């Protein structure tokens, strides 16, 4: 029995049949290299930010500058969080992608 147009639209709304496919577009390897390079640049920048923040923290502590010490601590925590996010980005996206594929 053929589906009516309304039934077909409802079926497509629930199952469009779209799945990620590796190698479907040209230039995918170039895009992966660009994203990997951006991630590496971010990690290198975070190392610099962490070093500066730790220096400000130490300087503020030894000179009695409480605000500089607090800002150094905040910077160190933010840099550590950014490093965690950059390092875990691929795993986070893979986790939520797998979780999203289980939704029916």
C-alpha positions in Angstrom: 0.0 0.0 0.0 1.6 3.3 -1.0 2.0 6.0 1.6 0.1 9.2 1.4 2.0 12.5 1.2 1.2 13.4 4.8 2.5 10.0 6.0 5.6 10.3 3.9 6.4 13.8 5.4 5.8 12.5 8.9 8.2 9.5 8.1 10.9 11.9 6.8 10.5 14.1 9.9 11.4 11.1 12.1 13.9 9.4 9.8 15.5 11.6 7.2 18.1 8.9 6.5 21.1 11.2 7.0 24.3 9.8 8.6 27.8 11.1 8.7 30.0 9.6 6.1 33.8 9.9 6.1 35.2 11.0 2.7 32.0 12.3 1.3 33.4 15.6 0.3 36.6 16.6 -1.3 39.0 18.5 1.0 38.0 16.7 4.2 41.6 15.8 5.0 42.6 19.5 4.5 39.8 20.6 6.8 40.9 18.1 9.4 44.5 19.4 9.2 43.3 23.0 9.6 41.2 22.1 12.7 44.1 20.1 14.2 46.4 23.1 13.6 43.9 25.5 15.2 43.7 23.1 18.2 47.5 23.0 18.5 47.7 26.8 18.3 45.1 27.0 21.1 47.1 24.6 23.3 50.3 26.6 22.7 48.5 29.8 23.6 47.1 28.2 26.8 50.6 27.2 27.8 51.7 30.9 27.5 48.6 32.1 29.3 49.2 29.6 32.1 52.9 30.7 32.5 51.9 34.4 32.6 49.1 33.7 35.1 51.4 31.7 37.4 53.9 34.5 37.2 51.3 37.1 38.1 50.1 34.9 41.0 53.6 34.6 42.4 54.4 38.2 41.9 51.2 39.3 43.6 51.8 36.9 46.5 55.4 38.1 47.1 54.7 41.8 46.8 51.5 41.8 48.8 49.3 42.7 45.8 46.2 40.8 46.7 44.3 41.8 43.5 47.2 40.7 41.3 47.4 37.4 43.2 43.7 36.8 42.8 43.9 37.6 39.1 46.8 35.2 38.7 44.8 32.5 40.4 41.8 33.2 38.1 44.0 33.1 35.0 45.6 29.9 36.0 42.2 28.2 36.6 40.9 29.6 33.3 44.0 28.4 31.4 43.7 24.9 33.0 40.0 24.8 32.0 40.9 25.8 28.5 43.6 23.2 28.2 41.1 20.6 29.5 38.5 21.7 26.9 41.0 21.7 24.0 42.4 18.3 24.9 39.0 16.8 25.4 37.3 18.5 22.4 37.4 15.4 20.1 36.2 13.1 22.9 33.4 15.5 23.9 32.1 15.8 20.3 32.4 12.0 19.8 30.5 11.3 23.0 27.6 13.7 22.3 27.5 12.5 18.6 27.2 8.9 19.8 24.6 10.0 22.3 22.6 11.9 19.7 22.6 8.9 17.3 20.8 6.9 20.0 17.8 9.3 19.9 14.9 7.8 18.0 
